[in-house]
Amino acid sequence: MWTSGRATPGPPGDNDLQRYVDAYERGWWTVVQEYVKSIDYYRPPLDLRTSSGWPAATYGWERGVGDASIRIKRLIDAFGKQKVSAYLSEFKDSVWFEP
């Protein structure tokens, strides 16, 4: 879906697909961090839901934030705040979690 349209390749990791994936993961884990801080965190503020930059990165960030928010809400609905909070707290020591 995301292509840069370049005639010559850019540096390694400098492509739209990689930008999308990196931004998606950053958005996802940012939401997880917020839920770890407070399980009552519900909806990302507007400044967290939007970004600017490369189109692929912008789309990836917004999609990652949105997907994480929806999935964590579904977990809370299914298992309750206490269980989900305990589960998410396990990610504090994760490579992805940067407090």
Phi and psi restraints in degrees (range 20) as a CNS / XPLOR table:
assign (resid 1 and name C) (resid 2 and name N)
       (resid 2 and name CA) (resid 2 and name C) 1.0 -97.7 20.0 2
assign (resid 2 and name N) (resid 2 and name CA)
       (resid 2 and name C) (resid 3 and name N) 1.0 119.2 20.0 2
assign (resid 2 and name C) (resid 3 and name N)
       (resid 3 and name CA) (resid 3 and name C) 1.0 -134.2 20.0 2
assign (resid 3 and name N) (resid 3 and name CA)
       (resid 3 and name C) (resid 4 and name N) 1.0 145.8 20.0 2
assign (resid 3 and name C) (resid 4 and name N)
       (resid 4 and name CA) (resid 4 and name C) 1.0 -85.0 20.0 2
assign (resid 4 and name N) (resid 4 and name CA)
       (resid 4 and name C) (resid 5 and name N) 1.0 -21.1 20.0 2
assign (resid 4 and name C) (resid 5 and name N)
       (resid 5 and name CA) (resid 5 and name C) 1.0 76.9 20.0 2
assign (resid 5 and name N) (resid 5 and name CA)
       (resid 5 and name C) (resid 6 and name N) 1.0 13.8 20.0 2
assign (resid 5 and name C) (resid 6 and name N)
       (resid 6 and name CA) (resid 6 and name C) 1.0 -74.9 20.0 2
assign (resid 6 and name N) (resid 6 and name CA)
       (resid 6 and name C) (resid 7 and name N) 1.0 146.5 20.0 2
assign (resid 6 and name C) (resid 7 and name N)
       (resid 7 and name CA) (resid 7 and name C) 1.0 -80.5 20.0 2
assign (resid 7 and name N) (resid 7 and name CA)
       (resid 7 and name C) (resid 8 and name N) 1.0 -28.8 20.0 2
assign (resid 7 and name C) (resid 8 and name N)
       (resid 8 and name CA) (resid 8 and name C) 1.0 -121.8 20.0 2
assign (resid 8 and name N) (resid 8 and name CA)
       (resid 8 and name C) (resid 9 and name N) 1.0 146.2 20.0 2
assign (resid 8 and name C) (resid 9 and name N)
       (resid 9 and name CA) (resid 9 and name C) 1.0 -68.9 20.0 2
assign (resid 9 and name N) (resid 9 and name CA)
       (resid 9 and name C) (resid 10 and name N) 1.0 149.4 20.0 2
assign (resid 9 and name C) (resid 10 and name N)
       (resid 10 and name CA) (resid 10 and name C) 1.0 -89.2 20.0 2
assign (resid 10 and name N) (resid 10 and name CA)
       (resid 10 and name C) (resid 11 and name N) 1.0 -173.7 20.0 2
assign (resid 10 and name C) (resid 11 and name N)
       (resid 11 and name CA) (resid 11 and name C) 1.0 -61.9 20.0 2
assign (resid 11 and name N) (resid 11 and name CA)
       (resid 11 and name C) (resid 12 and name N) 1.0 157.6 20.0 2
assign (resid 11 and name C) (resid 12 and name N)
       (resid 12 and name CA) (resid 12 and name C) 1.0 -54.6 20.0 2
assign (resid 12 and name N) (resid 12 and name CA)
       (resid 12 and name C) (resid 13 and name N) 1.0 138.9 20.0 2
assign (resid 12 and name C) (resid 13 and name N)
       (resid 13 and name CA) (resid 13 and name C) 1.0 77.9 20.0 2
assign (resid 13 and name N) (resid 13 and name CA)
       (resid 13 and name C) (resid 14 and name N) 1.0 0.0 20.0 2
assign (resid 13 and name C) (resid 14 and name N)
       (resid 14 and name CA) (resid 14 and name C) 1.0 -103.6 20.0 2
assign (resid 14 and name N) (resid 14 and name CA)
       (resid 14 and name C) (resid 15 and name N) 1.0 67.0 20.0 2
assign (resid 14 and name C) (resid 15 and name N)
       (resid 15 and name CA) (resid 15 and name C) 1.0 -141.5 20.0 2
assign (resid 15 and name N) (resid 15 and name CA)
       (resid 15 and name C) (resid 16 and name N) 1.0 162.3 20.0 2
assign (resid 15 and name C) (resid 16 and name N)
       (resid 16 and name CA) (resid 16 and name C) 1.0 -65.6 20.0 2
assign (resid 16 and name N) (resid 16 and name CA)
       (resid 16 and name C) (resid 17 and name N) 1.0 -36.1 20.0 2
assign (resid 16 and name C) (resid 17 and name N)
       (resid 17 and name CA) (resid 17 and name C) 1.0 -63.1 20.0 2
assign (resid 17 and name N) (resid 17 and name CA)
       (resid 17 and name C) (resid 18 and name N) 1.0 -45.0 20.0 2
assign (resid 17 and name C) (resid 18 and name N)
       (resid 18 and name CA) (resid 18 and name C) 1.0 -64.7 20.0 2
assign (resid 18 and name N) (resid 18 and name CA)
       (resid 18 and name C) (resid 19 and name N) 1.0 -39.3 20.0 2
assign (resid 18 and name C) (resid 19 and name N)
       (resid 19 and name CA) (resid 19 and name C) 1.0 -61.0 20.0 2
assign (resid 19 and name N) (resid 19 and name CA)
       (resid 19 and name C) (resid 20 and name N) 1.0 -43.1 20.0 2
assign (resid 19 and name C) (resid 20 and name N)
       (resid 20 and name CA) (resid 20 and name C) 1.0 -61.6 20.0 2
assign (resid 20 and name N) (resid 20 and name CA)
       (resid 20 and name C) (resid 21 and name N) 1.0 -50.8 20.0 2
assign (resid 20 and name C) (resid 21 and name N)
       (resid 21 and name CA) (resid 21 and name C) 1.0 -62.0 20.0 2
assign (resid 21 and name N) (resid 21 and name CA)
       (resid 21 and name C) (resid 22 and name N) 1.0 -46.7 20.0 2
assign (resid 21 and name C) (resid 22 and name N)
       (resid 22 and name CA) (resid 22 and name C) 1.0 -60.8 20.0 2
assign (resid 22 and name N) (resid 22 and name CA)
       (resid 22 and name C) (resid 23 and name N) 1.0 -45.1 20.0 2
assign (resid 22 and name C) (resid 23 and name N)
       (resid 23 and name CA) (resid 23 and name C) 1.0 -68.0 20.0 2
assign (resid 23 and name N) (resid 23 and name CA)
       (resid 23 and name C) (resid 24 and name N) 1.0 -39.1 20.0 2
assign (resid 23 and name C) (resid 24 and name N)
       (resid 24 and name CA) (resid 24 and name C) 1.0 -59.1 20.0 2
assign (resid 24 and name N) (resid 24 and name CA)
       (resid 24 and name C) (resid 25 and name N) 1.0 -48.3 20.0 2
assign (resid 24 and name C) (resid 25 and name N)
       (resid 25 and name CA) (resid 25 and name C) 1.0 -64.8 20.0 2
assign (resid 25 and name N) (resid 25 and name CA)
       (resid 25 and name C) (resid 26 and name N) 1.0 -40.2 20.0 2
assign (resid 25 and name C) (resid 26 and name N)
       (resid 26 and name CA) (resid 26 and name C) 1.0 -63.3 20.0 2
assign (resid 26 and name N) (resid 26 and name CA)
       (resid 26 and name C) (resid 27 and name N) 1.0 -43.2 20.0 2
assign (resid 26 and name C) (resid 27 and name N)
       (resid 27 and name CA) (resid 27 and name C) 1.0 -62.9 20.0 2
assign (resid 27 and name N) (resid 27 and name CA)
       (resid 27 and name C) (resid 28 and name N) 1.0 -45.0 20.0 2
assign (resid 27 and name C) (resid 28 and name N)
       (resid 28 and name CA) (resid 28 and name C) 1.0 -58.3 20.0 2
assign (resid 28 and name N) (resid 28 and name CA)
       (resid 28 and name C) (resid 29 and name N) 1.0 -53.0 20.0 2
assign (resid 28 and name C) (resid 29 and name N)
       (resid 29 and name CA) (resid 29 and name C) 1.0 -70.7 20.0 2
assign (resid 29 and name N) (resid 29 and name CA)
       (resid 29 and name C) (resid 30 and name N) 1.0 -25.6 20.0 2
assign (resid 29 and name C) (resid 30 and name N)
       (resid 30 and name CA) (resid 30 and name C) 1.0 -63.5 20.0 2
assign (resid 30 and name N) (resid 30 and name CA)
       (resid 30 and name C) (resid 31 and name N) 1.0 -42.5 20.0 2
assign (resid 30 and name C) (resid 31 and name N)
       (resid 31 and name CA) (resid 31 and name C) 1.0 -66.1 20.0 2
assign (resid 31 and name N) (resid 31 and name CA)
       (resid 31 and name C) (resid 32 and name N) 1.0 -42.3 20.0 2
assign (resid 31 and name C) (resid 32 and name N)
       (resid 32 and name CA) (resid 32 and name C) 1.0 -58.1 20.0 2
assign (resid 32 and name N) (resid 32 and name CA)
       (resid 32 and name C) (resid 33 and name N) 1.0 -44.4 20.0 2
assign (resid 32 and name C) (resid 33 and name N)
       (resid 33 and name CA) (resid 33 and name C) 1.0 -57.9 20.0 2
assign (resid 33 and name N) (resid 33 and name CA)
       (resid 33 and name C) (resid 34 and name N) 1.0 -42.0 20.0 2
assign (resid 33 and name C) (resid 34 and name N)
       (resid 34 and name CA) (resid 34 and name C) 1.0 -65.1 20.0 2
assign (resid 34 and name N) (resid 34 and name CA)
       (resid 34 and name C) (resid 35 and name N) 1.0 -39.5 20.0 2
assign (resid 34 and name C) (resid 35 and name N)
       (resid 35 and name CA) (resid 35 and name C) 1.0 -70.3 20.0 2
assign (resid 35 and name N) (resid 35 and name CA)
       (resid 35 and name C) (resid 36 and name N) 1.0 -30.7 20.0 2
assign (resid 35 and name C) (resid 36 and name N)
       (resid 36 and name CA) (resid 36 and name C) 1.0 -66.6 20.0 2
assign (resid 36 and name N) (resid 36 and name CA)
       (resid 36 and name C) (resid 37 and name N) 1.0 -40.5 20.0 2
assign (resid 36 and name C) (resid 37 and name N)
       (resid 37 and name CA) (resid 37 and name C) 1.0 -65.6 20.0 2
assign (resid 37 and name N) (resid 37 and name CA)
       (resid 37 and name C) (resid 38 and name N) 1.0 -39.6 20.0 2
assign (resid 37 and name C) (resid 38 and name N)
       (resid 38 and name CA) (resid 38 and name C) 1.0 -152.7 20.0 2
assign (resid 38 and name N) (resid 38 and name CA)
       (resid 38 and name C) (resid 39 and name N) 1.0 114.2 20.0 2
assign (resid 38 and name C) (resid 39 and name N)
       (resid 39 and name CA) (resid 39 and name C) 1.0 -66.0 20.0 2
assign (resid 39 and name N) (resid 39 and name CA)
       (resid 39 and name C) (resid 40 and name N) 1.0 -15.9 20.0 2
assign (resid 39 and name C) (resid 40 and name N)
       (resid 40 and name CA) (resid 40 and name C) 1.0 -83.2 20.0 2
assign (resid 40 and name N) (resid 40 and name CA)
       (resid 40 and name C) (resid 41 and name N) 1.0 -2.1 20.0 2
assign (resid 40 and name C) (resid 41 and name N)
       (resid 41 and name CA) (resid 41 and name C) 1.0 -60.5 20.0 2
assign (resid 41 and name N) (resid 41 and name CA)
       (resid 41 and name C) (resid 42 and name N) 1.0 128.1 20.0 2
assign (resid 41 and name C) (resid 42 and name N)
       (resid 42 and name CA) (resid 42 and name C) 1.0 -119.1 20.0 2
assign (resid 42 and name N) (resid 42 and name CA)
       (resid 42 and name C) (resid 43 and name N) 1.0 -55.8 20.0 2
assign (resid 42 and name C) (resid 43 and name N)
       (resid 43 and name CA) (resid 43 and name C) 1.0 -126.8 20.0 2
assign (resid 43 and name N) (resid 43 and name CA)
       (resid 43 and name C) (resid 44 and name N) 1.0 127.2 20.0 2
assign (resid 43 and name C) (resid 44 and name N)
       (resid 44 and name CA) (resid 44 and name C) 1.0 -59.3 20.0 2
assign (resid 44 and name N) (resid 44 and name CA)
       (resid 44 and name C) (resid 45 and name N) 1.0 138.3 20.0 2
assign (resid 44 and name C) (resid 45 and name N)
       (resid 45 and name CA) (resid 45 and name C) 1.0 -63.3 20.0 2
assign (resid 45 and name N) (resid 45 and name CA)
       (resid 45 and name C) (resid 46 and name N) 1.0 160.4 20.0 2
assign (resid 45 and name C) (resid 46 and name N)
       (resid 46 and name CA) (resid 46 and name C) 1.0 -54.0 20.0 2
assign (resid 46 and name N) (resid 46 and name CA)
       (resid 46 and name C) (resid 47 and name N) 1.0 -39.6 20.0 2
assign (resid 46 and name C) (resid 47 and name N)
       (resid 47 and name CA) (resid 47 and name C) 1.0 -68.0 20.0 2
assign (resid 47 and name N) (resid 47 and name CA)
       (resid 47 and name C) (resid 48 and name N) 1.0 -21.0 20.0 2
assign (resid 47 and name C) (resid 48 and name N)
       (resid 48 and name CA) (resid 48 and name C) 1.0 -85.4 20.0 2
assign (resid 48 and name N) (resid 48 and name CA)
       (resid 48 and name C) (resid 49 and name N) 1.0 -26.9 20.0 2
assign (resid 48 and name C) (resid 49 and name N)
       (resid 49 and name CA) (resid 49 and name C) 1.0 -84.5 20.0 2
assign (resid 49 and name N) (resid 49 and name CA)
       (resid 49 and name C) (resid 50 and name N) 1.0 -10.4 20.0 2
assign (resid 49 and name C) (resid 50 and name N)
       (resid 50 and name CA) (resid 50 and name C) 1.0 -124.4 20.0 2
assign (resid 50 and name N) (resid 50 and name CA)
       (resid 50 and name C) (resid 51 and name N) 1.0 157.3 20.0 2
assign (resid 50 and name C) (resid 51 and name N)
       (resid 51 and name CA) (resid 51 and name C) 1.0 -153.0 20.0 2
assign (resid 51 and name N) (resid 51 and name CA)
       (resid 51 and name C) (resid 52 and name N) 1.0 172.3 20.0 2
assign (resid 51 and name C) (resid 52 and name N)
       (resid 52 and name CA) (resid 52 and name C) 1.0 -135.5 20.0 2
assign (resid 52 and name N) (resid 52 and name CA)
       (resid 52 and name C) (resid 53 and name N) 1.0 160.3 20.0 2
assign (resid 52 and name C) (resid 53 and name N)
       (resid 53 and name CA) (resid 53 and name C) 1.0 136.9 20.0 2
assign (resid 53 and name N) (resid 53 and name CA)
       (resid 53 and name C) (resid 54 and name N) 1.0 -149.0 20.0 2
assign (resid 53 and name C) (resid 54 and name N)
       (resid 54 and name CA) (resid 54 and name C) 1.0 -57.4 20.0 2
assign (resid 54 and name N) (resid 54 and name CA)
       (resid 54 and name C) (resid 55 and name N) 1.0 138.8 20.0 2
assign (resid 54 and name C) (resid 55 and name N)
       (resid 55 and name CA) (resid 55 and name C) 1.0 -54.4 20.0 2
assign (resid 55 and name N) (resid 55 and name CA)
       (resid 55 and name C) (resid 56 and name N) 1.0 -42.7 20.0 2
assign (resid 55 and name C) (resid 56 and name N)
       (resid 56 and name CA) (resid 56 and name C) 1.0 -64.9 20.0 2
assign (resid 56 and name N) (resid 56 and name CA)
       (resid 56 and name C) (resid 57 and name N) 1.0 -40.2 20.0 2
assign (resid 56 and name C) (resid 57 and name N)
       (resid 57 and name CA) (resid 57 and name C) 1.0 -68.5 20.0 2
assign (resid 57 and name N) (resid 57 and name CA)
       (resid 57 and name C) (resid 58 and name N) 1.0 -40.2 20.0 2
assign (resid 57 and name C) (resid 58 and name N)
       (resid 58 and name CA) (resid 58 and name C) 1.0 -60.5 20.0 2
assign (resid 58 and name N) (resid 58 and name CA)
       (resid 58 and name C) (resid 59 and name N) 1.0 -47.2 20.0 2
assign (resid 58 and name C) (resid 59 and name N)
       (resid 59 and name CA) (resid 59 and name C) 1.0 -65.4 20.0 2
assign (resid 59 and name N) (resid 59 and name CA)
       (resid 59 and name C) (resid 60 and name N) 1.0 -41.3 20.0 2
assign (resid 59 and name C) (resid 60 and name N)
       (resid 60 and name CA) (resid 60 and name C) 1.0 -62.6 20.0 2
assign (resid 60 and name N) (resid 60 and name CA)
       (resid 60 and name C) (resid 61 and name N) 1.0 -44.4 20.0 2
assign (resid 60 and name C) (resid 61 and name N)
       (resid 61 and name CA) (resid 61 and name C) 1.0 -59.7 20.0 2
assign (resid 61 and name N) (resid 61 and name CA)
       (resid 61 and name C) (resid 62 and name N) 1.0 -52.4 20.0 2
assign (resid 61 and name C) (resid 62 and name N)
       (resid 62 and name CA) (resid 62 and name C) 1.0 -61.5 20.0 2
assign (resid 62 and name N) (resid 62 and name CA)
       (resid 62 and name C) (resid 63 and name N) 1.0 -39.0 20.0 2
assign (resid 62 and name C) (resid 63 and name N)
       (resid 63 and name CA) (resid 63 and name C) 1.0 -69.2 20.0 2
assign (resid 63 and name N) (resid 63 and name CA)
       (resid 63 and name C) (resid 64 and name N) 1.0 -41.1 20.0 2
assign (resid 63 and name C) (resid 64 and name N)
       (resid 64 and name CA) (resid 64 and name C) 1.0 -63.2 20.0 2
assign (resid 64 and name N) (resid 64 and name CA)
       (resid 64 and name C) (resid 65 and name N) 1.0 -44.3 20.0 2
assign (resid 64 and name C) (resid 65 and name N)
       (resid 65 and name CA) (resid 65 and name C) 1.0 -62.5 20.0 2
assign (resid 65 and name N) (resid 65 and name CA)
       (resid 65 and name C) (resid 66 and name N) 1.0 -46.9 20.0 2
assign (resid 65 and name C) (resid 66 and name N)
       (resid 66 and name CA) (resid 66 and name C) 1.0 -64.8 20.0 2
assign (resid 66 and name N) (resid 66 and name CA)
       (resid 66 and name C) (resid 67 and name N) 1.0 -45.5 20.0 2
assign (resid 66 and name C) (resid 67 and name N)
       (resid 67 and name CA) (resid 67 and name C) 1.0 -62.7 20.0 2
assign (resid 67 and name N) (resid 67 and name CA)
       (resid 67 and name C) (resid 68 and name N) 1.0 -44.2 20.0 2
assign (resid 67 and name C) (resid 68 and name N)
       (resid 68 and name CA) (resid 68 and name C) 1.0 -63.2 20.0 2
assign (resid 68 and name N) (resid 68 and name CA)
       (resid 68 and name C) (resid 69 and name N) 1.0 -42.6 20.0 2
assign (resid 68 and name C) (resid 69 and name N)
       (resid 69 and name CA) (resid 69 and name C) 1.0 -60.8 20.0 2
assign (resid 69 and name N) (resid 69 and name CA)
       (resid 69 and name C) (resid 70 and name N) 1.0 -45.5 20.0 2
assign (resid 69 and name C) (resid 70 and name N)
       (resid 70 and name CA) (resid 70 and name C) 1.0 -65.0 20.0 2
assign (resid 70 and name N) (resid 70 and name CA)
       (resid 70 and name C) (resid 71 and name N) 1.0 -45.9 20.0 2
assign (resid 70 and name C) (resid 71 and name N)
       (resid 71 and name CA) (resid 71 and name C) 1.0 -68.4 20.0 2
assign (resid 71 and name N) (resid 71 and name CA)
       (resid 71 and name C) (resid 72 and name N) 1.0 -39.0 20.0 2
assign (resid 71 and name C) (resid 72 and name N)
       (resid 72 and name CA) (resid 72 and name C) 1.0 -68.2 20.0 2
assign (resid 72 and name N) (resid 72 and name CA)
       (resid 72 and name C) (resid 73 and name N) 1.0 -39.4 20.0 2
assign (resid 72 and name C) (resid 73 and name N)
       (resid 73 and name CA) (resid 73 and name C) 1.0 -60.1 20.0 2
assign (resid 73 and name N) (resid 73 and name CA)
       (resid 73 and name C) (resid 74 and name N) 1.0 -41.8 20.0 2
assign (resid 73 and name C) (resid 74 and name N)
       (resid 74 and name CA) (resid 74 and name C) 1.0 -64.2 20.0 2
assign (resid 74 and name N) (resid 74 and name CA)
       (resid 74 and name C) (resid 75 and name N) 1.0 -38.7 20.0 2
assign (resid 74 and name C) (resid 75 and name N)
       (resid 75 and name CA) (resid 75 and name C) 1.0 -62.6 20.0 2
assign (resid 75 and name N) (resid 75 and name CA)
       (resid 75 and name C) (resid 76 and name N) 1.0 -43.4 20.0 2
assign (resid 75 and name C) (resid 76 and name N)
       (resid 76 and name CA) (resid 76 and name C) 1.0 -61.9 20.0 2
assign (resid 76 and name N) (resid 76 and name CA)
       (resid 76 and name C) (resid 77 and name N) 1.0 -43.8 20.0 2
assign (resid 76 and name C) (resid 77 and name N)
       (resid 77 and name CA) (resid 77 and name C) 1.0 -61.1 20.0 2
assign (resid 77 and name N) (resid 77 and name CA)
       (resid 77 and name C) (resid 78 and name N) 1.0 -36.9 20.0 2
assign (resid 77 and name C) (resid 78 and name N)
       (resid 78 and name CA) (resid 78 and name C) 1.0 -82.6 20.0 2
assign (resid 78 and name N) (resid 78 and name CA)
       (resid 78 and name C) (resid 79 and name N) 1.0 -38.6 20.0 2
assign (resid 78 and name C) (resid 79 and name N)
       (resid 79 and name CA) (resid 79 and name C) 1.0 -118.4 20.0 2
assign (resid 79 and name N) (resid 79 and name CA)
       (resid 79 and name C) (resid 80 and name N) 1.0 -10.2 20.0 2
assign (resid 79 and name C) (resid 80 and name N)
       (resid 80 and name CA) (resid 80 and name C) 1.0 90.8 20.0 2
assign (resid 80 and name N) (resid 80 and name CA)
       (resid 80 and name C) (resid 81 and name N) 1.0 156.7 20.0 2
assign (resid 80 and name C) (resid 81 and name N)
       (resid 81 and name CA) (resid 81 and name C) 1.0 -62.3 20.0 2
assign (resid 81 and name N) (resid 81 and name CA)
       (resid 81 and name C) (resid 82 and name N) 1.0 -41.4 20.0 2
assign (resid 81 and name C) (resid 82 and name N)
       (resid 82 and name CA) (resid 82 and name C) 1.0 -62.7 20.0 2
assign (resid 82 and name N) (resid 82 and name CA)
       (resid 82 and name C) (resid 83 and name N) 1.0 -47.1 20.0 2
assign (resid 82 and name C) (resid 83 and name N)
       (resid 83 and name CA) (resid 83 and name C) 1.0 -66.3 20.0 2
assign (resid 83 and name N) (resid 83 and name CA)
       (resid 83 and name C) (resid 84 and name N) 1.0 -42.5 20.0 2
assign (resid 83 and name C) (resid 84 and name N)
       (resid 84 and name CA) (resid 84 and name C) 1.0 -67.6 20.0 2
assign (resid 84 and name N) (resid 84 and name CA)
       (resid 84 and name C) (resid 85 and name N) 1.0 -38.9 20.0 2
assign (resid 84 and name C) (resid 85 and name N)
       (resid 85 and name CA) (resid 85 and name C) 1.0 -61.2 20.0 2
assign (resid 85 and name N) (resid 85 and name CA)
       (resid 85 and name C) (resid 86 and name N) 1.0 -45.0 20.0 2
assign (resid 85 and name C) (resid 86 and name N)
       (resid 86 and name CA) (resid 86 and name C) 1.0 -63.5 20.0 2
assign (resid 86 and name N) (resid 86 and name CA)
       (resid 86 and name C) (resid 87 and name N) 1.0 -42.3 20.0 2
assign (resid 86 and name C) (resid 87 and name N)
       (resid 87 and name CA) (resid 87 and name C) 1.0 -63.2 20.0 2
assign (resid 87 and name N) (resid 87 and name CA)
       (resid 87 and name C) (resid 88 and name N) 1.0 -48.7 20.0 2
assign (resid 87 and name C) (resid 88 and name N)
       (resid 88 and name CA) (resid 88 and name C) 1.0 -65.3 20.0 2
assign (resid 88 and name N) (resid 88 and name CA)
       (resid 88 and name C) (resid 89 and name N) 1.0 -30.8 20.0 2
assign (resid 88 and name C) (resid 89 and name N)
       (resid 89 and name CA) (resid 89 and name C) 1.0 -63.3 20.0 2
assign (resid 89 and name N) (resid 89 and name CA)
       (resid 89 and name C) (resid 90 and name N) 1.0 -22.7 20.0 2
assign (resid 89 and name C) (resid 90 and name N)
       (resid 90 and name CA) (resid 90 and name C) 1.0 -63.7 20.0 2
assign (resid 90 and name N) (resid 90 and name CA)
       (resid 90 and name C) (resid 91 and name N) 1.0 -22.0 20.0 2
assign (resid 90 and name C) (resid 91 and name N)
       (resid 91 and name CA) (resid 91 and name C) 1.0 -80.4 20.0 2
assign (resid 91 and name N) (resid 91 and name CA)
       (resid 91 and name C) (resid 92 and name N) 1.0 -4.6 20.0 2
assign (resid 91 and name C) (resid 92 and name N)
       (resid 92 and name CA) (resid 92 and name C) 1.0 -57.7 20.0 2
assign (resid 92 and name N) (resid 92 and name CA)
       (resid 92 and name C) (resid 93 and name N) 1.0 -33.6 20.0 2
assign (resid 92 and name C) (resid 93 and name N)
       (resid 93 and name CA) (resid 93 and name C) 1.0 -94.3 20.0 2
assign (resid 93 and name N) (resid 93 and name CA)
       (resid 93 and name C) (resid 94 and name N) 1.0 5.6 20.0 2
assign (resid 93 and name C) (resid 94 and name N)
       (resid 94 and name CA) (resid 94 and name C) 1.0 -72.3 20.0 2
assign (resid 94 and name N) (resid 94 and name CA)
       (resid 94 and name C) (resid 95 and name N) 1.0 153.4 20.0 2
assign (resid 94 and name C) (resid 95 and name N)
       (resid 95 and name CA) (resid 95 and name C) 1.0 -59.4 20.0 2
assign (resid 95 and name N) (resid 95 and name CA)
       (resid 95 and name C) (resid 96 and name N) 1.0 -32.6 20.0 2
assign (resid 95 and name C) (resid 96 and name N)
       (resid 96 and name CA) (resid 96 and name C) 1.0 -78.6 20.0 2
assign (resid 96 and name N) (resid 96 and name CA)
       (resid 96 and name C) (resid 97 and name N) 1.0 -20.1 20.0 2
assign (resid 96 and name C) (resid 97 and name N)
       (resid 97 and name CA) (resid 97 and name C) 1.0 -89.2 20.0 2
assign (resid 97 and name N) (resid 97 and name CA)
       (resid 97 and name C) (resid 98 and name N) 1.0 118.9 20.0 2
assign (resid 97 and name C) (resid 98 and name N)
       (resid 98 and name CA) (resid 98 and name C) 1.0 -121.3 20.0 2
assign (resid 98 and name N) (resid 98 and name CA)
       (resid 98 and name C) (resid 99 and name N) 1.0 94.7 20.0 2
